[in-house]
């Protein structure tokens, strides 16, 4: 019963959409009606600015950490905690409050992983930021983080977290990023706002500046 209660709480907390709130407070827009329609930090950045995106990421991370802390307070351990972590991502991606719409779960998954093993926060953030800075696509960073999740826990010998959290979260994230993956394959993925004017060091998609030169 404790595990079921913790999973339910995690799903409900995960369903809370900070991106919807901060985009409305700062820009008075419904982020679901702009860009990708997701409520995660990347779409909030594109549509409502970096400040709103930062607050979105912060609160997405906090709701994930909070869900794990509540579960631990209830006495849930190992496999149960791993399932609680997956419930957070499920709620984030398929929010009960948004007719089962949401984000891709990247920052929330970092929050859950950090609650299990604090060093993962540093590892995943460095990996994600490095990928985004070099290639200019948030989706590439999200894919890398999703793939790293089960690997990091397997390396530590934490099978429960790898199997019941890392792998399901990886699948949920990659499933949410299907449109992005298709655009990456076509070389048409959207760049992060910081790269709208100047392309990143490594390009796997056509940059607007490059397309303008081709037209000339």
N, C-alpha and C positions, 0 to 999 in steps of 0.2 A: 504493500500500500504506500509506503514511503517513496518507493521508486516511481510509482504511477503518479503520485502527487507532485513529485519533483519534476517529472517530465511535463506534466500539465502546466505547472508554473513556468517552466522554461519556455514552452511553446508560446504561452500568453505574453511573457516578457519579450521573447524574440519577435513577436508580432508587432510590438510597438514600433512605429516608423518615425524616428527622429528626423530623417530627411524631409519628410512631408511637413513637419512642424517648423523646422528652421528655414526652409525655403519660403514658407508662407510668412513667417515673422520678418525675415530680412528683405525679401523681394516681393512679397504678396502674390506669389504664384503657386499654383498646384503643380508640383514637379512631375506628377503623373501625366500631365498634358504636354510635356516638353521633352525633347531629346529622345532617349530610349524609353522613357516612361517609368524607369525604375526609381526607387526611393533611396538608393545607396549614394555613397559619397561622390562617386564619379559623375553621375548625372546631375547631382546637386551642384557640383563645381561648375559644370558646363552651363547650367541654367540660372544659378543663384549666386555664384561667386565662391571664392576660396574660403572665406570666413564661414559661410553656411556649411560648406563641405567639411571643414575641420570640426565644427561642432557636431555634425552628423556622424563622422567617424568616431569621435570621442564617445558619444552616447551609445553608438552601436557597440563599441567595445565594452563600455560599462555595463550595458544590459546583459551581455554575454558573461562577463566576469561575475556579475551579481547572481545570475542564474546558477552558476556552479557553486558559489558560496552558500546560497540558500540550500542547494542539494546536500552539500557537505554538512551544513548545520542540521539537516534532517537525518544524517547518518548514512547517506548513500555513498557507496564506494565503487571503485574499479569499473566493472561493466555497466553498472547503473549510472555512474557519473558520465561515462562515455555516451550512453544513450541520451542523457540529459543534454549534453553538448550538441548532439545531433538534432535534438528537439528545438534548440535555440535557432539553429540554422534553418530548420524547416519552417519555423515561425517567421523568421526574417524574410525568407524567400516567398513564402505563401502565407501572408499575414491574414489572420482572422478578421482584422479590422479593415482590411482593404480589399475585400472580396477575393482573397487568396492571391494577391499580387504583392510585389515587394522588390527586393534587391537581388544581388548575386551571392551574398553571404561572406564576402572576403574578409572584411574588417571584423565582423561578428565571429568568424572562425578563428581569427587571430586572437580575439579576446578569450574565447573558450580555451584555445591551446595554451595561452599564457597563464590561465588559471590552473591548468594541469601541470605546466612546467614553465615557470617565468622566463627562462632563457629563450623559449621559442618566440616570444614577442620580439626580441632583438633580432634573432635569426630571420624570421619571416619578414619583418619590416625592412631590414637591410636588403634581403633578396628582392622584395617587391619594389622598393624604391629604386634600386639599382636597375632592375629590368625596365621600369617605367622611364627612368632618366635616359637610358641608352636607346630604347626603341620608341618611346613616346606614346605607348598604348597602355592604358590601365588594364585592359583585358589580358595582355601578356603577363603583367604582374600578377593578376588574379589567377591565371592558369598555373603559373609557376608556384604560387603559394598553395594552391589546391593540390598540386602534385607532391609538394614537399611534406604536407601534413602527415600522411600515413608513414612516409619514409622516416621522418624525424622520430616518431614514436617507436617504430620498429627498431631503429638503431639503438634506442634506449632499452629495448626489451619490454616495452609496455604494450603488450599485444592487445589488451582490452581497448586502450585509447586508439591504437592504430586501426583495429578492425571495426569497432562499433562507433567510432567518431571520425577518424581520419579518412577512411575509405568512403563511407556514406556522404561525408561533407564534400569530398572531392567530386563525387558523382553529382551531387546537388549543384555545386558551383559550375561544373562543366556543362551540365544540362541548361542552367540559366544563361550561360554564355554562348549557346548555340548560334545566335545571330552574329555575335562578335567573331566567333571562329570562322563562320562562313565568309565574313568580310575580310578577315585576315588571309584566308586562302585566296581570295580574289584581289588582295592588295588594296582594299577599299576601306580599311578600318579607320575610325575617327581618331584624331590625335587629341591628347590632353591639351587644355587651354594654353598652357605655357609654351606649347609647340605650334600654335596656330600660325605664328608669323615666321618662326625659324625652325627648320626641321631638326630632329634629333640626330645623334651621331650615327646610329644604325637605322636604316629604313627598310621595312618589309611591306610598307604600303605607300601608295603615291601621295606625296604631300601637295597641298593646294598650290604652294609656290612653284613646285615642279610642273604641275598641270598647267599653270598660267604660262610658263616658259614654252611648254610644248605647243600651246595654242598659237603663241607668237611665231 
